[in-house]
Amino acid sequence: MKLSVFLQSWGFVQAENRLHRILLIGLLATNVITAFAALRTERTVIMIPPNLTEKVEISRQEASAQTKEAWGLFLAQLLGNVTPNTLDFVGNAISPLLSSEIHREIINAMNDQISALKIDKISTSFTPNQVYFEQETNKVFVTGQLITKGPNDKPESSFRTYEFQIAIVNYNPVVSDLNVYQGEPKTKEFLEMQKQMEASTHANP
C-alpha cells in the first residue's frame, strides 16, 4: 500500500471516530436531559375511588372535586353507620387516613364516643342526601338523616352534616380536618351570613 493512500485512509478513520464521539456525547446529553425531565414531570395516576364507578385522575398533590366528594361520602357513611360490633372496625379504618396534626385529637374523641356507644348499645344509620365540595375552602360537606337507636329506645332522627378537608399526599387521600354536627353545612357563604347577622345584632341591640 502506498503511504499516501494509507495516510488518507487513516485520516478518514480518525475523522469518523471523532464524529462518532461527538454523536455519542450528544446522545448522552439528550438521555440525561430526558431522564431529568422525566423525574421532574408530574405523574398522573388513574384510579377508582369509593362510591365511583368511573376512573378519575389523581396527581401527586391534587385530585378533582369529584374524587374528594367520593372520599367524603365514603367517610361519612363509614362514620354514620355503626353498631356496637363495628365500632372498633370503623376506628381502625379511619385512623390511617388522618393527618398527623389531627390524628390524636380525632382518635381520642372517637375512642370516648365508642366507649359510650358500646355501654349504651347504641346503633346509628346515616342516609346521605347531598354531597358538596367547596373549592374556596377545600371542604367536602355530606348532609343527610342520622337515625340513632338504643336497645330499648325509640329511634331518633336528626339532620347531620359531616365536614371534611381532604388533601392528596403522594397520591393518597389524607383527612386534614373533620367535623360532625347537627344542622346545615357550615359553608363559607353560611358562615359569612352568620357573621353579618351577628354584626347586625350587635349594631342594633
For each residue, the residues with C-beta under 8 A, 3 or more apart:
1: 5 6
2: 5 6
3: 6 7
4: 7 8
5: 1 2 8 9
6: 1 2 3 9 10
7: 3 4 10 11
8: 4 5 11 12
9: 5 6 12 13
10: 6 7 13 14
11: 7 8 14 15
12: 8 9 15 16
13: 9 10 16 17
14: 10 11 17 18
15: 11 12 18 19
16: 12 13 19 20
17: 13 14 20 21
18: 14 15 21 22
19: 15 16 22 23
20: 16 17 23 24
21: 17 18 24 25
22: 18 19 25 26
23: 19 20 26 27
24: 20 21 27 28
25: 21 22 28 29
26: 22 23 29 30
27: 23 24 30 31
28: 24 25 31 32
29: 25 26 32 33
30: 26 27 33 34
31: 27 28 34 35
32: 28 29 35 36
33: 29 30 36 37
34: 30 31 37 38
35: 31 32 38 39
36: 32 33 39 40
37: 33 34 40 41
38: 34 35 41
39: 35 36
40: 36 37
41: 37 38
42: 59 60
43: 59 60
44: 57 58 59
45: 57 58 59 171
46: 55 56 57 58
47: 55 56 58
48: 52 53 54 55 56
49: 52 56 67 70 71 74 173
50: 70 71 73 74
51: 70 73 74
52: 48 49 56 66 67 70
53: 48
54: 48
55: 46 47 48
56: 46 47 48 49 52 63 64 66 67 70
57: 44 45 46 64
58: 44 45 46 47 62 63 64 67 168 171
59: 42 43 44 45 62 63 168 171
60: 42 43 168 170 171
61: 167 168 169
62: 58 59 168
63: 56 58 59 67 68 166 168 173
64: 56 57 58 67 68
65: 68 69 133 135
66: 52 56 69 70
67: 49 52 56 58 63 64 70 71
68: 63 64 65 71 72 133 138 140 166 173
69: 65 66 72 73 131 132 133 140
70: 49 50 51 52 56 66 67 73 74
71: 49 50 67 68 74 75 140 164 166 173
72: 68 69 75 76 131 133 140 141 142 162 164 166
73: 50 51 69 70 76 77 128 131 142
74: 49 50 51 70 71 77 78
75: 71 72 78 79 94 97 142 162 164 175 178
76: 72 73 79 80 126 128 142 144 162 164
77: 73 74 80 81 126 128
78: 74 75 81 90 93 94
79: 75 76 82 90 94 126 162 180
80: 76 77 124 125 126 128 144 146 160 162
81: 77 78 86 124 125 126
82: 79 86 87 90 117 123 124
83: 86 87 123
84: 87 117 118 121 122 123
85:
86: 81 82 83 89 90
87: 82 83 84 90 91 114 117 118
88: 91 92 114
89: 86 92 93
90: 78 79 82 86 87 93 94 110
91: 87 88 94 95 107 110 111 114
92: 88 89 95
93: 78 89 90 96 97
94: 75 78 79 90 91 97 98 106 110 175
95: 91 92 98 103 107
96: 93
97: 75 93 94 173 174 175
98: 94 95 102 103 106 107 174 175 178
99: 102 103 167 174 175 176
100: 103
101: 176
102: 98 99 105 106 175 176 177 178
103: 95 98 99 100 106 107
104: 107 108
105: 102 108 109
106: 94 98 102 103 109 110 178
107: 91 95 98 103 104 110 111
108: 104 105 111 112
109: 105 106 112 113
110: 90 91 94 106 107 113 114
111: 91 107 108 114 115
112: 108 109 115 116
113: 109 110 116 117
114: 87 88 91 110 111 117 118
115: 111 112 118 119
116: 112 113 119 120 122
117: 82 84 87 113 114 120 121 122 124
118: 84 87 114 115 121
119: 115 116
120: 116 117 150
121: 84 117 118 150 151
122: 84 116 117 148 149 150
123: 82 83 84 148 149 150
124: 80 81 82 117 146 147 148 149
125: 80 81 146 147 149
126: 76 77 79 80 81 144 145 146 147 160
127: 144 145 147
128: 73 76 77 80 131 142 143 144
129: 143 144 145
130: 141 142 143 144
131: 69 72 73 128 140 141 142
132: 69 140 141 142 143 185 187
133: 65 68 69 72 139 140 141
134: 137 138 139 140 141 187 188
135: 65 138
136: 188
137: 134 165 187 188
138: 68 134 135 165 166 167
139: 133 134 163 164 165 177 187
140: 68 69 71 72 131 132 133 134 163 164 165 166
141: 72 130 131 132 133 134 161 162 163 185 187
142: 72 73 75 76 128 130 131 132 161 162 163 164
143: 128 129 130 132 159 160 161 162 184 185
144: 76 80 126 127 128 129 130 159 160
145: 126 127 129 157 158 159 160
146: 80 124 125 126 157 158 159 160
147: 124 125 126 127 155 156 157
148: 122 123 124 155 156 157 158
149: 122 123 124 125 153 154 155 156
150: 120 121 122 123 153
151: 121
152:
153: 149 150 156
154: 149
155: 147 148 149
156: 147 148 149 153
157: 145 146 147 148
158: 145 146 148 182
159: 143 144 145 146 182 183 184
160: 80 126 143 144 145 146 180 181 182
161: 141 142 143 180 181 182 183 184 185 186
162: 72 75 76 79 80 141 142 143 178 179 180
163: 139 140 141 142 177 178 179 180 181 185 186
164: 71 72 75 76 139 140 142 175 177 178
165: 137 138 139 140 175 176 177 178
166: 63 68 71 72 138 140 173 174 175 176
167: 61 99 138 173 174 176
168: 58 59 60 61 62 63 171 172 173 174
169: 61 172 174
170: 60
171: 45 58 59 60 168
172: 168 169
173: 49 63 68 71 97 166 167 168
174: 97 98 99 166 167 168 169
175: 75 94 97 98 99 102 164 165 166 178
176: 99 101 102 165 166 167
177: 102 139 163 164 165
178: 75 98 102 106 162 163 164 165 175
179: 162 163 186
180: 79 160 161 162 163
181: 160 161 163 186
182: 158 159 160 161
183: 159 161
184: 143 159 161 190
185: 132 141 143 161 163 190
186: 161 163 179 181 190 191
187: 132 134 137 139 141 190 191
188: 134 136 137 191 192
189: 192 193
190: 184 185 186 187 193 194
191: 186 187 188 194 195
192: 188 189 195 196
193: 189 190 196 197
194: 190 191 197 198
195: 191 192 198 199
196: 192 193 199 200
197: 193 194 200 201
198: 194 195 201 202
199: 195 196 202 203
200: 196 197 203 204
201: 197 198 204 205
202: 198 199 205
203: 199 200
204: 200 201
205: 201 202
